[in-house]
Amino acid sequence: MVLSAADKTNVKGVFAKIGGQADEYGADALERMFATYPATKTYFPHFDLAKGSAQVKGHGKKVAGALVETVNHINDLSGALSKL
């Protein structure tokens, strides 16, 4: 999939609004995923999956950070994602 210049501008605009709250949103997204799709918990057998758990927050931070890094390097997605 190729993103147009307008698409890239829109993506950057959305992530600019997320700003410094990406870590919080990442943890919230994981908690919602576990609540909505309980079967996904099987992929994290070693995690404490309780709401507000440090492990869920840490993983949410990692995922959100990777997304922010990707958006910051939207013209080099392969390079940005290779760190994962």
PyMOL Python script that loads the backbone (N, CA, C, O; Angstrom):
from pymol import cmd

cmd.read_pdbstr("""\
ATOM      1  N   MET A   1       0.840  -1.172   0.000  1.00  0.00           N
ATOM      2  CA  MET A   1       0.000   0.000   0.000  1.00  0.00           C
ATOM      3  C   MET A   1       0.887   1.237   0.000  1.00  0.00           C
ATOM      4  O   MET A   1       1.834   1.346   0.779  1.00  0.00           O
ATOM      5  N   VAL A   2       0.566   2.144  -0.871  1.00  0.00           N
ATOM      6  CA  VAL A   2       1.324   3.381  -0.972  1.00  0.00           C
ATOM      7  C   VAL A   2       0.492   4.514  -0.384  1.00  0.00           C
ATOM      8  O   VAL A   2      -0.683   4.678  -0.713  1.00  0.00           O
ATOM      9  N   LEU A   3       1.111   5.277   0.476  1.00  0.00           N
ATOM     10  CA  LEU A   3       0.426   6.415   1.075  1.00  0.00           C
ATOM     11  C   LEU A   3       0.698   7.668   0.256  1.00  0.00           C
ATOM     12  O   LEU A   3       1.836   7.943  -0.125  1.00  0.00           O
ATOM     13  N   SER A   4      -0.355   8.418  -0.005  1.00  0.00           N
ATOM     14  CA  SER A   4      -0.189   9.688  -0.707  1.00  0.00           C
ATOM     15  C   SER A   4       0.372  10.720   0.268  1.00  0.00           C
ATOM     16  O   SER A   4       0.432  10.484   1.475  1.00  0.00           O
ATOM     17  N   ALA A   5       0.778  11.854  -0.268  1.00  0.00           N
ATOM     18  CA  ALA A   5       1.276  12.931   0.589  1.00  0.00           C
ATOM     19  C   ALA A   5       0.190  13.369   1.571  1.00  0.00           C
ATOM     20  O   ALA A   5       0.482  13.660   2.730  1.00  0.00           O
ATOM     21  N   ALA A   6      -1.058  13.416   1.111  1.00  0.00           N
ATOM     22  CA  ALA A   6      -2.175  13.798   1.987  1.00  0.00           C
ATOM     23  C   ALA A   6      -2.373  12.763   3.091  1.00  0.00           C
ATOM     24  O   ALA A   6      -2.626  13.118   4.242  1.00  0.00           O
ATOM     25  N   ASP A   7      -2.257  11.471   2.736  1.00  0.00           N
ATOM     26  CA  ASP A   7      -2.379  10.411   3.741  1.00  0.00           C
ATOM     27  C   ASP A   7      -1.310  10.570   4.821  1.00  0.00           C
ATOM     28  O   ASP A   7      -1.600  10.471   6.013  1.00  0.00           O
ATOM     29  N   LYS A   8      -0.091  10.816   4.398  1.00  0.00           N
ATOM     30  CA  LYS A   8       1.012  10.973   5.349  1.00  0.00           C
ATOM     31  C   LYS A   8       0.779  12.174   6.267  1.00  0.00           C
ATOM     32  O   LYS A   8       1.057  12.114   7.465  1.00  0.00           O
ATOM     33  N   THR A   9       0.272  13.250   5.699  1.00  0.00           N
ATOM     34  CA  THR A   9      -0.035  14.440   6.494  1.00  0.00           C
ATOM     35  C   THR A   9      -1.111  14.131   7.525  1.00  0.00           C
ATOM     36  O   THR A   9      -1.016  14.556   8.676  1.00  0.00           O
ATOM     37  N   ASN A  10      -2.133  13.393   7.111  1.00  0.00           N
ATOM     38  CA  ASN A  10      -3.211  13.021   8.034  1.00  0.00           C
ATOM     39  C   ASN A  10      -2.707  12.133   9.167  1.00  0.00           C
ATOM     40  O   ASN A  10      -3.071  12.335  10.326  1.00  0.00           O
ATOM     41  N   VAL A  11      -1.874  11.155   8.837  1.00  0.00           N
ATOM     42  CA  VAL A  11      -1.324  10.251   9.858  1.00  0.00           C
ATOM     43  C   VAL A  11      -0.483  11.043  10.855  1.00  0.00           C
ATOM     44  O   VAL A  11      -0.607  10.859  12.066  1.00  0.00           O
ATOM     45  N   LYS A  12       0.367  11.919  10.342  1.00  0.00           N
ATOM     46  CA  LYS A  12       1.200  12.734  11.231  1.00  0.00           C
ATOM     47  C   LYS A  12       0.341  13.640  12.107  1.00  0.00           C
ATOM     48  O   LYS A  12       0.665  13.865  13.273  1.00  0.00           O
ATOM     49  N   GLY A  13      -0.748  14.158  11.554  1.00  0.00           N
ATOM     50  CA  GLY A  13      -1.649  15.014  12.323  1.00  0.00           C
ATOM     51  C   GLY A  13      -2.302  14.279  13.474  1.00  0.00           C
ATOM     52  O   GLY A  13      -2.423  14.819  14.574  1.00  0.00           O
ATOM     53  N   VAL A  14      -2.725  13.047  13.227  1.00  0.00           N
ATOM     54  CA  VAL A  14      -3.346  12.242  14.284  1.00  0.00           C
ATOM     55  C   VAL A  14      -2.340  11.961  15.391  1.00  0.00           C
ATOM     56  O   VAL A  14      -2.659  12.098  16.572  1.00  0.00           O
ATOM     57  N   PHE A  15      -1.140  11.573  15.019  1.00  0.00           N
ATOM     58  CA  PHE A  15      -0.140  11.245  16.033  1.00  0.00           C
ATOM     59  C   PHE A  15       0.352  12.482  16.772  1.00  0.00           C
ATOM     60  O   PHE A  15       0.798  12.378  17.915  1.00  0.00           O
ATOM     61  N   ALA A  16       0.281  13.646  16.144  1.00  0.00           N
ATOM     62  CA  ALA A  16       0.634  14.883  16.845  1.00  0.00           C
ATOM     63  C   ALA A  16      -0.359  15.140  17.974  1.00  0.00           C
ATOM     64  O   ALA A  16       0.016  15.654  19.028  1.00  0.00           O
ATOM     65  N   LYS A  17      -1.625  14.783  17.754  1.00  0.00           N
ATOM     66  CA  LYS A  17      -2.646  14.962  18.791  1.00  0.00           C
ATOM     67  C   LYS A  17      -2.439  13.983  19.944  1.00  0.00           C
ATOM     68  O   LYS A  17      -2.732  14.301  21.097  1.00  0.00           O
ATOM     69  N   ILE A  18      -1.938  12.804  19.632  1.00  0.00           N
ATOM     70  CA  ILE A  18      -1.678  11.808  20.673  1.00  0.00           C
ATOM     71  C   ILE A  18      -0.546  12.295  21.571  1.00  0.00           C
ATOM     72  O   ILE A  18      -0.584  12.138  22.791  1.00  0.00           O
ATOM     73  N   GLY A  19       0.452  12.884  20.940  1.00  0.00           N
ATOM     74  CA  GLY A  19       1.542  13.520  21.667  1.00  0.00           C
ATOM     75  C   GLY A  19       2.176  12.656  22.727  1.00  0.00           C
ATOM     76  O   GLY A  19       2.469  11.484  22.491  1.00  0.00           O
ATOM     77  N   GLY A  20       2.389  13.229  23.891  1.00  0.00           N
ATOM     78  CA  GLY A  20       3.067  12.550  24.984  1.00  0.00           C
ATOM     79  C   GLY A  20       2.213  11.528  25.703  1.00  0.00           C
ATOM     80  O   GLY A  20       2.654  10.948  26.695  1.00  0.00           O
ATOM     81  N   GLN A  21       1.001  11.293  25.229  1.00  0.00           N
ATOM     82  CA  GLN A  21       0.120  10.327  25.880  1.00  0.00           C
ATOM     83  C   GLN A  21       0.135   8.966  25.193  1.00  0.00           C
ATOM     84  O   GLN A  21      -0.687   8.106  25.509  1.00  0.00           O
ATOM     85  N   ALA A  22       1.045   8.765  24.273  1.00  0.00           N
ATOM     86  CA  ALA A  22       1.083   7.511  23.524  1.00  0.00           C
ATOM     87  C   ALA A  22       1.242   6.302  24.443  1.00  0.00           C
ATOM     88  O   ALA A  22       0.636   5.258  24.197  1.00  0.00           O
ATOM     89  N   ASP A  23       2.040   6.427  25.488  1.00  0.00           N
ATOM     90  CA  ASP A  23       2.244   5.304  26.414  1.00  0.00           C
ATOM     91  C   ASP A  23       0.928   4.910  27.079  1.00  0.00           C
ATOM     92  O   ASP A  23       0.595   3.729  27.180  1.00  0.00           O
ATOM     93  N   GLU A  24       0.192   5.916  27.528  1.00  0.00           N
ATOM     94  CA  GLU A  24      -1.094   5.674  28.181  1.00  0.00           C
ATOM     95  C   GLU A  24      -2.084   5.041  27.198  1.00  0.00           C
ATOM     96  O   GLU A  24      -2.800   4.100  27.540  1.00  0.00           O
ATOM     97  N   TYR A  25      -2.111   5.568  25.988  1.00  0.00           N
ATOM     98  CA  TYR A  25      -3.022   5.022  24.978  1.00  0.00           C
ATOM     99  C   TYR A  25      -2.640   3.591  24.596  1.00  0.00           C
ATOM    100  O   TYR A  25      -3.513   2.764  24.333  1.00  0.00           O
ATOM    101  N   GLY A  26      -1.348   3.302  24.566  1.00  0.00           N
ATOM    102  CA  GLY A  26      -0.894   1.951  24.243  1.00  0.00           C
ATOM    103  C   GLY A  26      -1.365   0.940  25.270  1.00  0.00           C
ATOM    104  O   GLY A  26      -1.847  -0.134  24.910  1.00  0.00           O
ATOM    105  N   ALA A  27      -1.230   1.271  26.538  1.00  0.00           N
ATOM    106  CA  ALA A  27      -1.684   0.377  27.610  1.00  0.00           C
ATOM    107  C   ALA A  27      -3.198   0.224  27.568  1.00  0.00           C
ATOM    108  O   ALA A  27      -3.719  -0.877  27.744  1.00  0.00           O
ATOM    109  N   ASP A  28      -3.902   1.323  27.335  1.00  0.00           N
ATOM    110  CA  ASP A  28      -5.361   1.283  27.257  1.00  0.00           C
ATOM    111  C   ASP A  28      -5.814   0.404  26.090  1.00  0.00           C
ATOM    112  O   ASP A  28      -6.771  -0.359  26.216  1.00  0.00           O
ATOM    113  N   ALA A  29      -5.125   0.514  24.963  1.00  0.00           N
ATOM    114  CA  ALA A  29      -5.480  -0.305  23.796  1.00  0.00           C
ATOM    115  C   ALA A  29      -5.318  -1.793  24.100  1.00  0.00           C
ATOM    116  O   ALA A  29      -6.159  -2.603  23.708  1.00  0.00           O
ATOM    117  N   LEU A  30      -4.240  -2.156  24.798  1.00  0.00           N
ATOM    118  CA  LEU A  30      -4.040  -3.562  25.158  1.00  0.00           C
ATOM    119  C   LEU A  30      -5.118  -4.043  26.124  1.00  0.00           C
ATOM    120  O   LEU A  30      -5.654  -5.140  25.964  1.00  0.00           O
ATOM    121  N   GLU A  31      -5.435  -3.229  27.120  1.00  0.00           N
ATOM    122  CA  GLU A  31      -6.476  -3.614  28.078  1.00  0.00           C
ATOM    123  C   GLU A  31      -7.815  -3.815  27.375  1.00  0.00           C
ATOM    124  O   GLU A  31      -8.556  -4.745  27.692  1.00  0.00           O
ATOM    125  N   ARG A  32      -8.117  -2.944  26.425  1.00  0.00           N
ATOM    126  CA  ARG A  32      -9.370  -3.080  25.663  1.00  0.00           C
ATOM    127  C   ARG A  32      -9.344  -4.332  24.790  1.00  0.00           C
ATOM    128  O   ARG A  32     -10.352  -5.027  24.656  1.00  0.00           O
ATOM    129  N   MET A  33      -8.181  -4.612  24.197  1.00  0.00           N
ATOM    130  CA  MET A  33      -8.063  -5.809  23.370  1.00  0.00           C
ATOM    131  C   MET A  33      -8.309  -7.058  24.209  1.00  0.00           C
ATOM    132  O   MET A  33      -9.031  -7.958  23.782  1.00  0.00           O
ATOM    133  N   PHE A  34      -7.715  -7.120  25.397  1.00  0.00           N
ATOM    134  CA  PHE A  34      -7.904  -8.281  26.260  1.00  0.00           C
ATOM    135  C   PHE A  34      -9.355  -8.422  26.704  1.00  0.00           C
ATOM    136  O   PHE A  34      -9.862  -9.536  26.830  1.00  0.00           O
ATOM    137  N   ALA A  35     -10.026  -7.294  26.940  1.00  0.00           N
ATOM    138  CA  ALA A  35     -11.430  -7.335  27.366  1.00  0.00           C
ATOM    139  C   ALA A  35     -12.350  -7.749  26.216  1.00  0.00           C
ATOM    140  O   ALA A  35     -13.287  -8.522  26.414  1.00  0.00           O
ATOM    141  N   THR A  36     -12.080  -7.237  25.020  1.00  0.00           N
ATOM    142  CA  THR A  36     -12.940  -7.504  23.867  1.00  0.00           C
ATOM    143  C   THR A  36     -12.656  -8.863  23.244  1.00  0.00           C
ATOM    144  O   THR A  36     -13.571  -9.556  22.800  1.00  0.00           O
ATOM    145  N   TYR A  37     -11.393  -9.232  23.215  1.00  0.00           N
ATOM    146  CA  TYR A  37     -10.971 -10.497  22.605  1.00  0.00           C
ATOM    147  C   TYR A  37     -10.172 -11.300  23.635  1.00  0.00           C
ATOM    148  O   TYR A  37      -8.944 -11.348  23.558  1.00  0.00           O
ATOM    149  N   PRO A  38     -10.847 -11.924  24.586  1.00  0.00           N
ATOM    150  CA  PRO A  38     -10.150 -12.643  25.664  1.00  0.00           C
ATOM    151  C   PRO A  38      -9.170 -13.705  25.165  1.00  0.00           C
ATOM    152  O   PRO A  38      -8.199 -14.020  25.853  1.00  0.00           O
ATOM    153  N   ALA A  39      -9.410 -14.251  23.993  1.00  0.00           N
ATOM    154  CA  ALA A  39      -8.506 -15.279  23.462  1.00  0.00           C
ATOM    155  C   ALA A  39      -7.097 -14.733  23.234  1.00  0.00           C
ATOM    156  O   ALA A  39      -6.139 -15.506  23.205  1.00  0.00           O
ATOM    157  N   THR A  40      -6.953 -13.407  23.070  1.00  0.00           N
ATOM    158  CA  THR A  40      -5.622 -12.839  22.855  1.00  0.00           C
ATOM    159  C   THR A  40      -4.738 -12.955  24.091  1.00  0.00           C
ATOM    160  O   THR A  40      -3.517 -12.833  23.998  1.00  0.00           O
ATOM    161  N   LYS A  41      -5.343 -13.188  25.233  1.00  0.00           N
ATOM    162  CA  LYS A  41      -4.564 -13.337  26.466  1.00  0.00           C
ATOM    163  C   LYS A  41      -3.622 -14.533  26.390  1.00  0.00           C
ATOM    164  O   LYS A  41      -2.603 -14.567  27.080  1.00  0.00           O
ATOM    165  N   THR A  42      -3.956 -15.508  25.559  1.00  0.00           N
ATOM    166  CA  THR A  42      -3.113 -16.700  25.445  1.00  0.00           C
ATOM    167  C   THR A  42      -1.743 -16.379  24.850  1.00  0.00           C
ATOM    168  O   THR A  42      -0.803 -17.158  25.009  1.00  0.00           O
ATOM    169  N   TYR A  43      -1.622 -15.241  24.165  1.00  0.00           N
ATOM    170  CA  TYR A  43      -0.334 -14.844  23.592  1.00  0.00           C
ATOM    171  C   TYR A  43       0.593 -14.218  24.636  1.00  0.00           C
ATOM    172  O   TYR A  43       1.764 -13.959  24.358  1.00  0.00           O
ATOM    173  N   PHE A  44       0.063 -13.979  25.832  1.00  0.00           N
ATOM    174  CA  PHE A  44       0.824 -13.332  26.893  1.00  0.00           C
ATOM    175  C   PHE A  44       0.739 -14.143  28.183  1.00  0.00           C
ATOM    176  O   PHE A  44       0.334 -13.607  29.215  1.00  0.00           O
ATOM    177  N   PRO A  45       1.113 -15.427  28.149  1.00  0.00           N
ATOM    178  CA  PRO A  45       0.931 -16.279  29.331  1.00  0.00           C
ATOM    179  C   PRO A  45       1.793 -15.857  30.522  1.00  0.00           C
ATOM    180  O   PRO A  45       1.468 -16.177  31.666  1.00  0.00           O
ATOM    181  N   HIS A  46       2.868 -15.155  30.264  1.00  0.00           N
ATOM    182  CA  HIS A  46       3.788 -14.766  31.330  1.00  0.00           C
ATOM    183  C   HIS A  46       3.474 -13.374  31.895  1.00  0.00           C
ATOM    184  O   HIS A  46       4.172 -12.901  32.792  1.00  0.00           O
ATOM    185  N   PHE A  47       2.427 -12.716  31.377  1.00  0.00           N
ATOM    186  CA  PHE A  47       2.065 -11.371  31.829  1.00  0.00           C
ATOM    187  C   PHE A  47       1.045 -11.424  32.956  1.00  0.00           C
ATOM    188  O   PHE A  47       0.202 -12.319  33.008  1.00  0.00           O
ATOM    189  N   ASP A  48       1.133 -10.463  33.849  1.00  0.00           N
ATOM    190  CA  ASP A  48       0.043 -10.178  34.781  1.00  0.00           C
ATOM    191  C   ASP A  48      -0.929  -9.318  33.978  1.00  0.00           C
ATOM    192  O   ASP A  48      -0.622  -8.166  33.671  1.00  0.00           O
ATOM    193  N   LEU A  49      -2.079  -9.853  33.638  1.00  0.00           N
ATOM    194  CA  LEU A  49      -3.017  -9.171  32.754  1.00  0.00           C
ATOM    195  C   LEU A  49      -4.069  -8.354  33.496  1.00  0.00           C
ATOM    196  O   LEU A  49      -5.058  -7.930  32.898  1.00  0.00           O
ATOM    197  N   ALA A  50      -3.868  -8.134  34.776  1.00  0.00           N
ATOM    198  CA  ALA A  50      -4.807  -7.320  35.551  1.00  0.00           C
ATOM    199  C   ALA A  50      -4.770  -5.877  35.056  1.00  0.00           C
ATOM    200  O   ALA A  50      -3.733  -5.388  34.607  1.00  0.00           O
ATOM    201  N   LYS A  51      -5.907  -5.212  35.144  1.00  0.00           N
ATOM    202  CA  LYS A  51      -5.989  -3.813  34.728  1.00  0.00           C
ATOM    203  C   LYS A  51      -4.960  -2.997  35.504  1.00  0.00           C
ATOM    204  O   LYS A  51      -4.878  -3.087  36.729  1.00  0.00           O
ATOM    205  N   GLY A  52      -4.183  -2.207  34.787  1.00  0.00           N
ATOM    206  CA  GLY A  52      -3.167  -1.369  35.412  1.00  0.00           C
ATOM    207  C   GLY A  52      -1.858  -2.071  35.706  1.00  0.00           C
ATOM    208  O   GLY A  52      -0.976  -1.491  36.339  1.00  0.00           O
ATOM    209  N   SER A  53      -1.714  -3.322  35.253  1.00  0.00           N
ATOM    210  CA  SER A  53      -0.491  -4.083  35.514  1.00  0.00           C
ATOM    211  C   SER A  53       0.726  -3.411  34.875  1.00  0.00           C
ATOM    212  O   SER A  53       0.636  -2.846  33.785  1.00  0.00           O
ATOM    213  N   ALA A  54       1.847  -3.478  35.559  1.00  0.00           N
ATOM    214  CA  ALA A  54       3.088  -2.888  35.058  1.00  0.00           C
ATOM    215  C   ALA A  54       3.521  -3.541  33.753  1.00  0.00           C
ATOM    216  O   ALA A  54       4.072  -2.870  32.880  1.00  0.00           O
ATOM    217  N   GLN A  55       3.279  -4.839  33.608  1.00  0.00           N
ATOM    218  CA  GLN A  55       3.678  -5.533  32.383  1.00  0.00           C
ATOM    219  C   GLN A  55       2.838  -5.074  31.192  1.00  0.00           C
ATOM    220  O   GLN A  55       3.367  -4.873  30.099  1.00  0.00           O
ATOM    221  N   VAL A  56       1.545  -4.908  31.398  1.00  0.00           N
ATOM    222  CA  VAL A  56       0.682  -4.430  30.314  1.00  0.00           C
ATOM    223  C   VAL A  56       1.060  -2.995  29.956  1.00  0.00           C
ATOM    224  O   VAL A  56       1.132  -2.646  28.778  1.00  0.00           O
ATOM    225  N   LYS A  57       1.300  -2.172  30.962  1.00  0.00           N
ATOM    226  CA  LYS A  57       1.711  -0.790  30.701  1.00  0.00           C
ATOM    227  C   LYS A  57       3.032  -0.744  29.938  1.00  0.00           C
ATOM    228  O   LYS A  57       3.190   0.040  29.002  1.00  0.00           O
ATOM    229  N   GLY A  58       3.974  -1.585  30.342  1.00  0.00           N
ATOM    230  CA  GLY A  58       5.272  -1.616  29.677  1.00  0.00           C
ATOM    231  C   GLY A  58       5.175  -2.047  28.232  1.00  0.00           C
ATOM    232  O   GLY A  58       5.821  -1.468  27.358  1.00  0.00           O
ATOM    233  N   HIS A  59       4.366  -3.067  27.979  1.00  0.00           N
ATOM    234  CA  HIS A  59       4.219  -3.536  26.601  1.00  0.00           C
ATOM    235  C   HIS A  59       3.449  -2.510  25.769  1.00  0.00           C
ATOM    236  O   HIS A  59       3.767  -2.287  24.601  1.00  0.00           O
ATOM    237  N   GLY A  60       2.443  -1.892  26.369  1.00  0.00           N
ATOM    238  CA  GLY A  60       1.711  -0.835  25.673  1.00  0.00           C
ATOM    239  C   GLY A  60       2.626   0.315  25.296  1.00  0.00           C
ATOM    240  O   GLY A  60       2.513   0.885  24.210  1.00  0.00           O
ATOM    241  N   LYS A  61       3.533   0.651  26.198  1.00  0.00           N
ATOM    242  CA  LYS A  61       4.512   1.712  25.932  1.00  0.00           C
ATOM    243  C   LYS A  61       5.413   1.329  24.761  1.00  0.00           C
ATOM    244  O   LYS A  61       5.714   2.159  23.903  1.00  0.00           O
ATOM    245  N   LYS A  62       5.839   0.073  24.733  1.00  0.00           N
ATOM    246  CA  LYS A  62       6.718  -0.393  23.657  1.00  0.00           C
ATOM    247  C   LYS A  62       6.003  -0.336  22.309  1.00  0.00           C
ATOM    248  O   LYS A  62       6.572   0.130  21.322  1.00  0.00           O
ATOM    249  N   VAL A  63       4.766  -0.806  22.267  1.00  0.00           N
ATOM    250  CA  VAL A  63       4.001  -0.809  21.020  1.00  0.00           C
ATOM    251  C   VAL A  63       3.725   0.619  20.563  1.00  0.00           C
ATOM    252  O   VAL A  63       3.924   0.951  19.395  1.00  0.00           O
ATOM    253  N   ALA A  64       3.269   1.462  21.485  1.00  0.00           N
ATOM    254  CA  ALA A  64       2.976   2.850  21.134  1.00  0.00           C
ATOM    255  C   ALA A  64       4.239   3.571  20.678  1.00  0.00           C
ATOM    256  O   ALA A  64       4.205   4.356  19.730  1.00  0.00           O
ATOM    257  N   GLY A  65       5.343   3.306  21.349  1.00  0.00           N
ATOM    258  CA  GLY A  65       6.614   3.912  20.954  1.00  0.00           C
ATOM    259  C   GLY A  65       7.025   3.509  19.552  1.00  0.00           C
ATOM    260  O   GLY A  65       7.542   4.328  18.792  1.00  0.00           O
ATOM    261  N   ALA A  66       6.797   2.249  19.207  1.00  0.00           N
ATOM    262  CA  ALA A  66       7.121   1.775  17.859  1.00  0.00           C
ATOM    263  C   ALA A  66       6.246   2.464  16.818  1.00  0.00           C
ATOM    264  O   ALA A  66       6.718   2.808  15.734  1.00  0.00           O
ATOM    265  N   LEU A  67       4.974   2.665  17.147  1.00  0.00           N
ATOM    266  CA  LEU A  67       4.082   3.362  16.216  1.00  0.00           C
ATOM    267  C   LEU A  67       4.505   4.813  16.026  1.00  0.00           C
ATOM    268  O   LEU A  67       4.521   5.317  14.903  1.00  0.00           O
ATOM    269  N   VAL A  68       4.846   5.480  17.116  1.00  0.00           N
ATOM    270  CA  VAL A  68       5.297   6.870  17.023  1.00  0.00           C
ATOM    271  C   VAL A  68       6.581   6.950  16.208  1.00  0.00           C
ATOM    272  O   VAL A  68       6.722   7.829  15.358  1.00  0.00           O
ATOM    273  N   GLU A  69       7.505   6.051  16.456  1.00  0.00           N
ATOM    274  CA  GLU A  69       8.769   6.018  15.702  1.00  0.00           C
ATOM    275  C   GLU A  69       8.501   5.800  14.217  1.00  0.00           C
ATOM    276  O   GLU A  69       9.148   6.413  13.368  1.00  0.00           O
ATOM    277  N   THR A  70       7.559   4.938  13.912  1.00  0.00           N
ATOM    278  CA  THR A  70       7.206   4.665  12.523  1.00  0.00           C
ATOM    279  C   THR A  70       6.634   5.911  11.859  1.00  0.00           C
ATOM    280  O   THR A  70       7.004   6.244  10.734  1.00  0.00           O
ATOM    281  N   VAL A  71       5.740   6.593  12.549  1.00  0.00           N
ATOM    282  CA  VAL A  71       5.155   7.820  11.988  1.00  0.00           C
ATOM    283  C   VAL A  71       6.230   8.883  11.807  1.00  0.00           C
ATOM    284  O   VAL A  71       6.209   9.622  10.823  1.00  0.00           O
ATOM    285  N   ASN A  72       7.159   8.966  12.736  1.00  0.00           N
ATOM    286  CA  ASN A  72       8.241   9.946  12.614  1.00  0.00           C
ATOM    287  C   ASN A  72       9.144   9.660  11.420  1.00  0.00           C
ATOM    288  O   ASN A  72       9.828  10.556  10.925  1.00  0.00           O
ATOM    289  N   HIS A  73       9.145   8.420  10.962  1.00  0.00           N
ATOM    290  CA  HIS A  73       9.965   8.025   9.807  1.00  0.00           C
ATOM    291  C   HIS A  73       9.071   7.426   8.721  1.00  0.00           C
ATOM    292  O   HIS A  73       9.379   6.377   8.156  1.00  0.00           O
ATOM    293  N   ILE A  74       7.980   8.096   8.446  1.00  0.00           N
ATOM    294  CA  ILE A  74       6.958   7.554   7.554  1.00  0.00           C
ATOM    295  C   ILE A  74       7.475   7.331   6.127  1.00  0.00           C
ATOM    296  O   ILE A  74       6.891   6.553   5.373  1.00  0.00           O
ATOM    297  N   ASN A  75       8.552   7.999   5.761  1.00  0.00           N
ATOM    298  CA  ASN A  75       9.113   7.800   4.423  1.00  0.00           C
ATOM    299  C   ASN A  75      10.115   6.652   4.374  1.00  0.00           C
ATOM    300  O   ASN A  75      10.610   6.305   3.302  1.00  0.00           O
ATOM    301  N   ASP A  76      10.415   6.064   5.526  1.00  0.00           N
ATOM    302  CA  ASP A  76      11.322   4.914   5.600  1.00  0.00           C
ATOM    303  C   ASP A  76      10.744   3.900   6.586  1.00  0.00           C
ATOM    304  O   ASP A  76      11.333   3.631   7.633  1.00  0.00           O
ATOM    305  N   LEU A  77       9.599   3.349   6.241  1.00  0.00           N
ATOM    306  CA  LEU A  77       8.916   2.420   7.140  1.00  0.00           C
ATOM    307  C   LEU A  77       9.752   1.178   7.423  1.00  0.00           C
ATOM    308  O   LEU A  77       9.802   0.712   8.561  1.00  0.00           O
ATOM    309  N   SER A  78      10.402   0.645   6.410  1.00  0.00           N
ATOM    310  CA  SER A  78      11.221  -0.560   6.608  1.00  0.00           C
ATOM    311  C   SER A  78      12.329  -0.306   7.618  1.00  0.00           C
ATOM    312  O   SER A  78      12.571  -1.128   8.501  1.00  0.00           O
ATOM    313  N   GLY A  79      12.989   0.813   7.491  1.00  0.00           N
ATOM    314  CA  GLY A  79      14.062   1.153   8.413  1.00  0.00           C
ATOM    315  C   GLY A  79      13.560   1.366   9.824  1.00  0.00           C
ATOM    316  O   GLY A  79      14.181   0.916  10.787  1.00  0.00           O
ATOM    317  N   ALA A  80      12.427   2.058   9.948  1.00  0.00           N
ATOM    318  CA  ALA A  80      11.868   2.335  11.271  1.00  0.00           C
ATOM    319  C   ALA A  80      11.398   1.055  11.951  1.00  0.00           C
ATOM    320  O   ALA A  80      11.572   0.894  13.159  1.00  0.00           O
ATOM    321  N   LEU A  81      10.809   0.156  11.192  1.00  0.00           N
ATOM    322  CA  LEU A  81      10.266  -1.073  11.770  1.00  0.00           C
ATOM    323  C   LEU A  81      11.313  -2.161  11.962  1.00  0.00           C
ATOM    324  O   LEU A  81      11.069  -3.129  12.683  1.00  0.00           O
ATOM    325  N   SER A  82      12.463  -2.021  11.336  1.00  0.00           N
ATOM    326  CA  SER A  82      13.495  -3.056  11.456  1.00  0.00           C
ATOM    327  C   SER A  82      14.013  -3.172  12.885  1.00  0.00           C
ATOM    328  O   SER A  82      14.566  -4.209  13.252  1.00  0.00           O
ATOM    329  N   LYS A  83      13.847  -2.137  13.696  1.00  0.00           N
ATOM    330  CA  LYS A  83      14.308  -2.157  15.086  1.00  0.00           C
ATOM    331  C   LYS A  83      13.473  -3.094  15.943  1.00  0.00           C
ATOM    332  O   LYS A  83      13.912  -3.527  17.009  1.00  0.00           O
ATOM    333  N   LEU A  84      12.271  -3.404  15.478  1.00  0.00           N
ATOM    334  CA  LEU A  84      11.414  -4.294  16.252  1.00  0.00           C
ATOM    335  C   LEU A  84      11.885  -5.712  16.092  1.00  0.00           C
ATOM    336  O   LEU A  84      11.296  -6.627  16.667  1.00  0.00           O
TER     337      LEU A  84
END
""", "prot")
cmd.dss("prot")
cmd.show_as("cartoon", "prot")
cmd.util.cbc("prot")
cmd.orient("prot")
